[in-house]
Amino acid sequence: MTEESKALEVQKQEVTTLEDTERTRECQCFIPRADIYETEEDIFVVVDVPGVDESSIDITLEKNVLTINAFIEPYEIEGYAPTLTEYEVGDFQRSFRLSNMIDHDKIQASVKDGVLRLQLSKAGQAKTRKISVTAG
Amino acid sequence: MYRRYRVPSVWRELNQIQRDMNRVFDTHSPIRTRTAPSYPALNIWSNEEGLVVNAEVPGIDVNDIDISVVGETLTLSGVRKSEDLEEGSRYHRQERGSGKFNRSVELPFPVDIDKVEATFKNGVLQISLPRSEADKPKKIVVKSA
Protein backbone atom coordinates (compact mmCIF):
# COMPACT_ATOMS: atom_id res chain seq x y z
CA MET A 1 0.00 0.00 0.00
CA THR A 2 1.29 3.40 -0.83
CA GLU A 3 -0.92 5.23 1.65
CA GLU A 4 0.81 6.42 4.77
CA SER A 5 -0.61 5.18 8.00
CA LYS A 6 -2.10 7.73 10.30
CA ALA A 7 -0.51 8.77 13.56
CA LEU A 8 -2.16 7.86 16.85
CA GLU A 9 -4.54 10.49 18.12
CA VAL A 10 -5.21 11.22 21.74
CA GLN A 11 -8.44 13.14 21.94
CA LYS A 12 -11.91 11.81 21.29
CA GLN A 13 -14.31 13.91 19.26
CA GLU A 14 -17.62 14.71 20.82
CA VAL A 15 -20.87 14.58 18.86
CA THR A 16 -22.37 18.00 18.44
CA THR A 17 -26.11 17.73 18.40
CA LEU A 18 -27.69 19.48 15.49
CA GLU A 19 -30.91 21.44 15.66
CA ASP A 20 -32.97 21.14 18.81
CA THR A 21 -32.68 17.47 19.51
CA GLU A 22 -31.20 16.42 22.77
CA ARG A 23 -29.94 13.10 23.89
CA THR A 24 -32.09 11.17 26.30
CA ARG A 25 -29.13 9.51 27.95
CA GLU A 26 -27.21 11.61 30.36
CA CYS A 27 -23.69 10.65 29.41
CA GLN A 28 -21.62 12.20 26.66
CA CYS A 29 -21.54 10.89 23.13
CA PHE A 30 -18.53 10.61 20.86
CA ILE A 31 -17.91 10.11 17.17
CA PRO A 32 -15.82 6.97 16.88
CA ARG A 33 -12.85 6.97 14.53
CA ALA A 34 -13.37 4.72 11.54
CA ASP A 35 -11.51 3.19 8.64
CA ILE A 36 -13.36 2.25 5.49
CA TYR A 37 -11.73 0.25 2.78
CA GLU A 38 -12.81 -1.66 -0.21
CA THR A 39 -11.66 -4.92 -1.70
CA GLU A 40 -12.89 -6.48 -4.89
CA GLU A 41 -15.72 -8.33 -3.15
CA ASP A 42 -16.46 -6.36 0.00
CA ILE A 43 -16.44 -3.07 1.79
CA PHE A 44 -15.03 -3.11 5.32
CA VAL A 45 -15.93 -0.62 8.01
CA VAL A 46 -13.65 -0.71 11.07
CA VAL A 47 -14.65 1.41 14.05
CA ASP A 48 -12.90 2.07 17.38
CA VAL A 49 -15.38 1.63 20.21
CA PRO A 50 -13.34 1.08 23.38
CA GLY A 51 -15.29 -0.34 26.32
CA VAL A 52 -18.08 -1.77 24.20
CA ASP A 53 -19.00 -5.44 23.92
CA GLU A 54 -21.28 -7.29 21.53
CA SER A 55 -24.36 -6.83 23.72
CA SER A 56 -24.19 -3.04 23.78
CA ILE A 57 -23.89 -2.30 20.07
CA ASP A 58 -26.85 -1.43 17.89
CA ILE A 59 -26.37 -1.45 14.16
CA THR A 60 -29.23 -0.47 11.92
CA LEU A 61 -29.52 -0.11 8.19
CA GLU A 62 -32.37 2.01 6.98
CA LYS A 63 -32.65 3.41 3.49
CA ASN A 64 -28.96 2.98 2.85
CA VAL A 65 -27.97 4.74 6.04
CA LEU A 66 -25.90 2.56 8.27
CA THR A 67 -26.06 3.72 11.88
CA ILE A 68 -23.82 2.49 14.63
CA ASN A 69 -24.84 3.12 18.21
CA ALA A 70 -22.70 1.83 21.04
CA PHE A 71 -23.76 2.29 24.62
CA ILE A 72 -21.47 2.48 27.58
CA GLU A 73 -22.41 2.38 31.21
CA PRO A 74 -20.59 5.24 32.90
CA TYR A 75 -18.71 3.81 35.81
CA GLU A 76 -17.01 4.95 38.92
CA ILE A 77 -14.48 2.98 40.83
CA GLU A 78 -15.84 2.35 44.28
CA GLY A 79 -13.89 4.06 47.02
CA TYR A 80 -11.58 5.95 44.69
CA ALA A 81 -11.53 9.62 43.76
CA PRO A 82 -10.49 10.85 40.31
CA THR A 83 -6.97 12.26 40.36
CA LEU A 84 -6.35 12.78 36.68
CA THR A 85 -8.98 12.83 33.93
CA GLU A 86 -7.67 12.94 30.40
CA TYR A 87 -10.62 11.35 28.66
CA GLU A 88 -14.33 11.11 29.23
CA VAL A 89 -16.28 7.91 28.90
CA GLY A 90 -19.43 7.95 26.82
CA ASP A 91 -21.52 6.42 24.08
CA PHE A 92 -20.51 6.28 20.44
CA GLN A 93 -22.70 7.20 17.53
CA ARG A 94 -22.02 7.47 13.84
CA SER A 95 -23.87 7.09 10.55
CA PHE A 96 -22.66 6.35 7.06
CA ARG A 97 -24.57 6.60 3.82
CA LEU A 98 -24.00 3.56 1.68
CA SER A 99 -24.41 3.36 -2.02
CA ASN A 100 -26.95 1.00 -3.56
CA MET A 101 -24.37 -1.56 -4.37
CA ILE A 102 -24.43 -3.25 -0.97
CA ASP A 103 -26.10 -6.61 -0.54
CA HIS A 104 -28.27 -5.84 2.48
CA ASP A 105 -28.71 -9.45 3.46
CA LYS A 106 -25.03 -10.14 3.71
CA ILE A 107 -23.70 -7.89 6.41
CA GLN A 108 -21.44 -9.33 9.03
CA ALA A 109 -20.44 -7.59 12.22
CA SER A 110 -18.04 -8.58 14.95
CA VAL A 111 -16.44 -6.81 17.86
CA LYS A 112 -13.12 -7.62 19.45
CA ASP A 113 -10.90 -5.68 21.85
CA GLY A 114 -13.03 -2.58 21.42
CA VAL A 115 -12.93 -2.60 17.62
CA LEU A 116 -16.09 -3.13 15.59
CA ARG A 117 -15.62 -4.70 12.19
CA LEU A 118 -18.35 -4.69 9.56
CA GLN A 119 -18.13 -6.60 6.35
CA LEU A 120 -20.50 -5.44 3.65
CA SER A 121 -20.74 -7.55 0.54
CA LYS A 122 -21.05 -5.84 -2.75
CA ALA A 123 -24.11 -6.81 -4.73
CA GLY A 124 -23.55 -8.79 -7.90
CA GLN A 125 -23.59 -6.00 -10.43
CA ALA A 126 -21.37 -3.74 -8.37
CA LYS A 127 -18.38 -6.03 -8.45
CA THR A 128 -15.54 -4.73 -10.47
CA ARG A 129 -15.73 -5.63 -14.09
CA LYS A 130 -12.92 -5.16 -16.47
CA ILE A 131 -13.89 -3.60 -19.74
CA SER A 132 -11.71 -4.57 -22.56
CA VAL A 133 -11.03 -2.00 -25.18
CA THR A 134 -10.68 -3.15 -28.69
CA ALA A 135 -8.89 -1.27 -31.35
CA GLY A 136 -11.16 -0.42 -34.19
CA MET B 1 12.81 47.85 59.84
CA TYR B 2 14.56 44.82 58.41
CA ARG B 3 12.85 43.48 55.28
CA ARG B 4 13.24 39.86 54.44
CA TYR B 5 11.92 39.96 50.87
CA ARG B 6 13.18 42.24 48.19
CA VAL B 7 10.30 41.45 45.85
CA PRO B 8 7.98 44.45 45.79
CA SER B 9 4.85 43.61 47.66
CA VAL B 10 2.68 44.25 44.62
CA TRP B 11 4.18 41.19 42.90
CA ARG B 12 3.58 39.03 45.89
CA GLU B 13 0.04 40.25 45.87
CA LEU B 14 -0.33 39.41 42.18
CA ASN B 15 1.14 35.97 42.67
CA GLN B 16 -1.35 35.34 45.39
CA ILE B 17 -4.20 36.44 43.11
CA GLN B 18 -2.92 34.20 40.35
CA ARG B 19 -2.83 31.22 42.69
CA ASP B 20 -6.33 31.97 43.87
CA MET B 21 -7.63 32.25 40.33
CA ASN B 22 -5.98 29.00 39.33
CA ARG B 23 -7.58 27.31 42.27
CA VAL B 24 -11.00 28.66 41.32
CA PHE B 25 -10.61 27.44 37.74
CA ASP B 26 -9.20 24.09 38.77
CA THR B 27 -11.98 23.28 41.16
CA HIS B 28 -15.04 24.85 39.60
CA SER B 29 -14.52 24.58 35.88
CA PRO B 30 -17.17 22.36 34.26
CA ILE B 31 -14.56 20.78 32.04
CA ARG B 32 -12.01 19.14 34.23
CA THR B 33 -10.46 17.09 31.50
CA ARG B 34 -6.83 17.71 30.83
CA THR B 35 -5.45 17.13 27.38
CA ALA B 36 -3.15 14.15 27.36
CA PRO B 37 0.36 15.05 26.22
CA SER B 38 0.67 11.82 24.25
CA TYR B 39 -1.12 8.57 23.44
CA PRO B 40 -2.85 6.99 25.27
CA ALA B 41 -4.99 9.31 27.36
CA LEU B 42 -5.14 8.14 30.97
CA ASN B 43 -7.68 8.35 33.73
CA ILE B 44 -6.31 7.90 37.22
CA TRP B 45 -8.26 7.30 40.42
CA SER B 46 -6.68 7.18 43.82
CA ASN B 47 -7.29 6.67 47.49
CA GLU B 48 -5.06 6.04 50.49
CA GLU B 49 -4.61 2.42 49.53
CA GLY B 50 -3.52 2.83 45.94
CA LEU B 51 -4.20 3.89 42.38
CA VAL B 52 -6.22 2.68 39.44
CA VAL B 53 -5.11 3.75 35.97
CA ASN B 54 -7.37 3.32 32.94
CA ALA B 55 -6.56 3.80 29.28
CA GLU B 56 -8.61 3.28 26.12
CA VAL B 57 -6.45 1.37 23.69
CA PRO B 58 -8.85 -0.31 21.25
CA GLY B 59 -7.49 -2.80 18.80
CA ILE B 60 -4.18 -3.33 20.52
CA ASP B 61 -2.98 -6.83 21.20
CA VAL B 62 -2.34 -7.38 24.93
CA ASN B 63 1.05 -8.80 24.07
CA ASP B 64 1.96 -5.55 22.36
CA ILE B 65 1.61 -3.46 25.52
CA ASP B 66 4.47 -3.06 27.98
CA ILE B 67 3.70 -1.76 31.43
CA SER B 68 6.60 -0.84 33.68
CA VAL B 69 7.00 0.96 36.96
CA VAL B 70 10.35 2.48 37.78
CA GLY B 71 10.48 4.43 41.03
CA GLU B 72 7.34 6.52 40.98
CA THR B 73 6.98 6.59 37.20
CA LEU B 74 4.53 4.42 35.31
CA THR B 75 5.36 3.83 31.66
CA LEU B 76 3.06 2.40 29.02
CA SER B 77 4.61 1.58 25.73
CA GLY B 78 3.68 -0.51 22.78
CA VAL B 79 2.54 -0.54 19.26
CA ARG B 80 -0.80 -0.40 17.53
CA LYS B 81 -0.60 -2.27 14.28
CA SER B 82 -2.28 -1.01 11.17
CA GLU B 83 -4.86 -3.11 9.39
CA ASP B 84 -3.73 -6.03 7.29
CA LEU B 85 -5.20 -5.27 3.94
CA GLU B 86 -5.71 -7.70 1.14
CA GLU B 87 -3.86 -7.14 -2.06
CA GLY B 88 -5.74 -4.67 -4.22
CA SER B 89 -7.80 -3.04 -1.50
CA ARG B 90 -8.03 0.70 -1.19
CA TYR B 91 -9.00 3.12 1.53
CA HIS B 92 -12.06 5.31 1.38
CA ARG B 93 -11.17 6.89 4.66
CA GLN B 94 -8.57 6.23 7.30
CA GLU B 95 -9.03 7.85 10.67
CA ARG B 96 -7.72 5.21 13.01
CA GLY B 97 -4.10 5.80 13.86
CA SER B 98 -1.36 3.27 14.20
CA GLY B 99 2.23 3.17 15.30
CA LYS B 100 4.35 3.08 18.39
CA PHE B 101 3.47 4.84 21.59
CA ASN B 102 5.22 5.59 24.83
CA ARG B 103 3.62 7.36 27.73
CA SER B 104 5.07 8.02 31.15
CA VAL B 105 3.26 9.46 34.09
CA GLU B 106 4.48 10.45 37.52
CA LEU B 107 2.57 8.69 40.29
CA PRO B 108 1.63 10.62 43.42
CA PHE B 109 3.22 8.04 45.74
CA PRO B 110 5.45 4.95 45.63
CA VAL B 111 3.65 1.72 44.75
CA ASP B 112 4.23 -1.92 45.59
CA ILE B 113 5.63 -3.12 42.29
CA ASP B 114 5.07 -6.81 43.08
CA LYS B 115 1.35 -6.27 43.51
CA VAL B 116 0.67 -4.28 40.34
CA GLU B 117 -2.05 -5.94 38.28
CA ALA B 118 -3.40 -5.17 34.84
CA THR B 119 -6.51 -6.30 33.03
CA PHE B 120 -7.57 -5.72 29.44
CA LYS B 121 -11.21 -5.85 28.45
CA ASN B 122 -12.97 -4.58 25.34
CA GLY B 123 -10.05 -2.36 24.45
CA VAL B 124 -9.78 -0.76 27.87
CA LEU B 125 -6.68 -1.31 29.94
CA GLN B 126 -6.96 -1.11 33.71
CA ILE B 127 -3.92 -1.17 35.96
CA SER B 128 -4.21 -1.31 39.71
CA LEU B 129 -1.22 -0.14 41.69
CA PRO B 130 -1.39 -0.65 45.46
CA ARG B 131 0.48 1.91 47.54
CA SER B 132 3.65 0.62 49.13
CA GLU B 133 3.18 -0.30 52.80
CA ALA B 134 5.99 1.98 53.95
CA ASP B 135 4.33 4.99 52.39
CA LYS B 136 0.81 4.47 53.73
CA PRO B 137 -0.36 7.14 56.12
CA LYS B 138 -0.06 6.15 59.76
CA LYS B 139 -2.58 7.08 62.32
CA ILE B 140 -1.03 8.78 65.29
CA VAL B 141 -2.62 8.00 68.56
CA VAL B 142 -2.64 10.77 71.07
CA LYS B 143 -2.13 9.47 74.57
CA SER B 144 -3.63 11.24 77.45
CA ALA B 145 -1.05 12.14 80.00
Interface residues (C-beta under 8 A of the other chain):
Chain A: M1 E3 S5 K6 A7 L8 E9 V10 Q11 R33 A34 D35 I36 Y37 E38 T39 E40 I43 F44 V46 D48 V49 P50 G51 V52 D53 I77 G79 Y80 A81 P82 T83 L84 T85 E86 Y87 E88 V89 V111 D113 G114 V115
Chain B: R32 T33 R34 T35 A36 S38 Y39 P40 A41 L42 N43 I44 W45 S46 N47 L51 V52 E56 V57 P58 G59 I60 D61 R80 S82 E83 L85 E86 G88 S89 R90 Y91 H92 R93 Q94 E95 R96 G97 S98 G99 F101 V105 P108 F120 N122 G123 V124
